[in-house]
Amino acid sequence: MIVFIEMMNSISAFLDTGGQVLTVIAGVICLMWLLIFERLVFFLKSYNGIKNSVIANWNARTDKSSWNAEQIRTAQVSRLTQMLNHNVALIQSLVVLCPLLGLLGTVTGMIQVFDVMAISGSGNARSMASGVSRATIPTMAGMVGSLSGVFLVTYFQRKTKRRTEQLEDSLLMD
């Protein structure tokens, strides 16, 4: 329990050094990773059962060569592709949003630096250091969050394309 409290205090101190924008970035990154974990669970667990059900239904059909059968096959592939792409666009939007929020943190931190300079009337390095730190930490957090999501969005898009092709190959027309 003490370890958990110390960890929460460290996180709170880190969020305080980055300002309010860092809290927003942390929320966006948490939402992004929640959606990423949901997609991973779908890809690793749920997809195979749904795919096998679609293939079994297709193989149970007697008519696989008519125009209607082709339309049903296309609809089944489209539905499964839509399931595979679910929330990927939202994850992609959150990935793009992270560096923009980091830039917002940079701007607000630099405004604080200029406020300190205006109030003190000098360019004292010690008084400016906290503002510069407050400016760089959100930028770093936004970039790290964005990079962690970029790789997984690319992975999801590649897997979706590959699995769609495999499904099309599995649903043979006569």
C-alpha positions in Angstrom: 0.0 0.0 0.0 2.9 2.4 0.8 4.4 1.7 -2.6 1.1 2.6 -4.3 0.8 5.9 -2.3 4.4 6.8 -3.2 3.8 6.0 -6.9 0.7 8.2 -6.9 2.6 11.0 -5.2 5.3 10.8 -7.8 2.7 10.9 -10.6 1.0 13.9 -9.0 4.3 15.7 -8.7 5.1 15.0 -12.3 1.7 16.3 -13.4 2.2 19.5 -11.3 5.6 20.2 -13.0 4.0 20.0 -16.4 1.0 22.2 -15.7 -2.7 21.7 -16.5 -2.0 20.7 -20.1 0.0 17.7 -19.0 -3.1 16.4 -17.2 -5.1 16.7 -20.4 -2.3 14.9 -22.3 -2.4 12.1 -19.7 -6.1 11.7 -20.1 -5.8 11.5 -23.9 -3.1 9.0 -23.6 -5.1 6.9 -21.1 -8.1 7.0 -23.5 -5.9 6.1 -26.4 -4.4 3.1 -24.6 -7.8 1.9 -23.4 -9.0 1.8 -27.0 -5.7 0.1 -28.1 -6.2 -2.6 -25.5 -9.8 -3.1 -26.7 -8.6 -3.6 -30.3 -5.9 -6.0 -29.1 -8.4 -8.1 -27.3 -10.6 -8.1 -30.3 -7.8 -9.1 -32.7 -6.4 -11.8 -30.4 -9.6 -13.3 -29.0 -12.9 -12.3 -30.6 -12.0 -12.1 -34.3 -11.3 -15.8 -34.8 -14.7 -16.9 -33.5 -16.5 -14.4 -35.7 -14.4 -15.3 -38.7 -15.0 -19.0 -38.2 -18.7 -18.4 -37.9 -18.8 -16.5 -41.2 -16.8 -19.2 -43.0 -19.0 -21.9 -41.6 -22.2 -20.0 -42.7 -20.7 -19.6 -46.1 -19.6 -23.2 -46.5 -23.1 -24.3 -45.4 -24.7 -22.4 -48.3 -25.7 -24.5 -51.3 -25.7 -21.6 -53.7 -22.2 -20.0 -54.0 -22.1 -19.0 -57.7 -25.1 -16.6 -58.2 -25.1 -12.8 -58.1 -27.0 -13.0 -54.8 -24.3 -15.2 -53.3 -21.6 -12.8 -54.5 -23.4 -9.9 -52.8 -23.8 -11.9 -49.6 -20.1 -12.7 -49.7 -19.2 -9.0 -50.2 -21.5 -8.0 -47.4 -19.9 -10.5 -45.0 -16.4 -9.4 -45.8 -17.4 -5.7 -45.4 -19.0 -6.4 -42.0 -15.9 -8.2 -40.7 -13.6 -5.5 -42.1 -15.8 -2.8 -40.4 -15.4 -4.8 -37.1 -11.7 -4.9 -37.6 -11.5 -1.1 -38.3 -13.7 -0.2 -35.3 -12.1 2.6 -33.2 -8.9 2.7 -35.3 -9.8 6.1 -36.7 -10.4 7.4 -33.2 -7.1 6.0 -32.0 -5.5 7.7 -35.0 -7.1 11.0 -34.1 -5.8 10.7 -30.5 -2.3 10.0 -31.8 -2.4 13.2 -33.8 -3.9 15.1 -30.9 -1.1 14.3 -28.5 1.7 16.4 -30.1 -0.7 19.3 -30.6 -1.5 19.3 -26.9 2.2 19.1 -26.2 2.6 22.2 -28.3 -0.1 23.9 -26.3 1.8 23.0 -23.2 4.9 24.6 -24.7 3.1 27.8 -25.5 1.6 28.1 -22.0 4.9 27.3 -20.4 6.7 30.0 -22.4 3.9 32.5 -21.5 4.8 31.8 -17.9 8.5 32.4 -18.6 7.6 35.8 -20.1 5.3 36.6 -17.2 8.2 36.0 -14.8 10.5 38.1 -16.8 7.9 40.9 -17.0 7.3 40.8 -13.2 10.9 40.5 -12.1 12.2 42.9 -14.8 15.2 40.8 -15.5 16.3 37.7 -17.3 17.2 35.7 -14.1 17.9 32.2 -15.2 16.6 30.6 -12.0 13.3 32.3 -12.2 12.9 31.3 -15.9 13.9 27.6 -15.3 10.5 26.5 -13.9 8.7 28.0 -16.9 11.1 26.4 -19.4 10.6 23.0 -17.6 6.8 23.5 -17.6 7.2 24.2 -21.4 9.3 21.1 -22.3 7.6 18.4 -20.2 4.2 18.5 -22.0 6.0 18.5 -25.4 7.9 15.4 -24.4 4.8 13.7 -23.0 2.8 14.5 -26.1 5.5 13.1 -28.4 6.0 9.9 -26.4 2.3 9.3 -26.3 2.0 9.9 -30.0 4.9 7.6 -30.9 3.5 4.8 -28.7 0.2 5.0 -30.6 1.6 5.4 -34.1 3.2 1.9 -34.1 0.1 0.2 -33.0 -2.2 2.1 -35.4 0.1 0.9 -38.3 0.0 -2.6 -36.8 -3.9 -2.6 -36.7 -4.1 -1.2 -40.3 -1.7 -3.9 -41.6 -3.4 -6.7 -39.7 -6.9 -5.5 -40.9 -5.8 -5.5 -44.5 -4.1 -9.0 -44.2 -7.1 -10.5 -42.4 -9.6 -9.1 -44.9 -7.6 -10.7 -47.7 -7.5 -14.0 -45.9 -11.2 -13.9 -45.4 -11.8 -13.2 -49.0 -9.6 -16.1 -49.9 -11.5 -18.3 -47.5 -15.0 -17.6 -48.9 -14.6 -19.3 -52.3 -17.1 -18.8 -55.1 -18.1 -21.8 -57.2 
